[in-house]
């Protein structure tokens, strides 16, 4: 079983482009459920590129999980 959504957003000006992609949901085998919240983005200007990442996943009903941000 799986239930999730994907969201994509962007904005642009003469000198900057920003793109963000995120997905939130869960995967399940009928017994265990893994919840996830994943996002990443990029901001581009004429002189700079900035990447962002924010990932978290956790096994529902437990203290087992992992998170990553950069």
C-alpha positions as CSV (number, residue, x, y, z in Angstrom):
1,X,0.0,0.0,0.0
2,X,1.2,3.5,-0.7
3,X,-0.3,7.0,-0.3
4,X,1.6,10.1,-1.2
5,X,1.6,13.3,-3.0
6,X,4.3,15.2,-4.9
7,X,4.4,19.0,-5.0
8,X,6.5,21.0,-7.4
9,X,6.9,24.7,-7.2
10,X,9.0,27.2,-9.0
11,X,9.5,30.9,-9.4
12,X,11.6,33.0,-11.7
13,X,12.7,36.5,-12.2
14,X,15.2,38.1,-14.6
15,X,18.1,37.1,-12.3
16,X,16.9,34.1,-10.3
17,X,15.3,30.7,-10.6
18,X,14.0,28.7,-7.7
19,X,12.6,25.2,-7.8
20,X,11.3,23.1,-4.9
21,X,10.1,19.5,-5.1
22,X,8.6,17.7,-2.1
23,X,6.8,14.4,-1.5
24,X,4.9,13.3,1.7
25,X,3.3,10.0,2.3
26,X,3.7,6.5,3.5
27,X,4.5,2.9,2.3
28,X,3.0,-0.1,4.0
29,X,3.1,-3.8,3.8
30,X,-0.2,-4.2,5.7
31,X,1.7,-4.6,9.0
32,X,4.4,-1.9,9.2
33,X,4.1,1.6,7.8
34,X,7.0,3.8,6.8
35,X,6.1,7.5,6.8
36,X,8.2,9.9,4.7
37,X,8.6,13.6,4.1
38,X,11.2,14.4,1.4
39,X,12.0,17.8,-0.1
40,X,14.8,19.4,-2.1
41,X,15.3,22.6,-3.8
42,X,17.7,24.7,-5.8
43,X,18.1,28.5,-6.1
44,X,20.0,29.7,-9.1
45,X,21.3,33.2,-9.7
46,X,23.8,34.6,-12.2
47,X,26.7,33.9,-9.7
48,X,25.4,31.3,-7.3
49,X,23.7,27.9,-6.9
50,X,22.3,26.9,-3.6
51,X,21.0,23.3,-3.1
52,X,18.7,22.4,-0.1
53,X,17.7,18.9,1.1
54,X,15.4,17.9,3.9
55,X,14.6,14.2,4.3
56,X,12.8,12.4,7.1
57,X,11.5,8.8,7.4
58,X,10.1,6.9,10.3
59,X,8.6,3.6,11.1
60,X,5.1,4.4,12.6
61,X,4.5,3.3,16.2
62,X,8.2,3.1,17.0
63,X,11.1,5.4,17.7
64,X,12.9,4.2,14.6
65,X,13.6,7.0,12.1
66,X,16.1,8.9,10.2
67,X,16.4,12.6,9.2
68,X,18.9,14.4,7.0
69,X,19.2,18.1,6.2
70,X,21.7,19.9,4.1
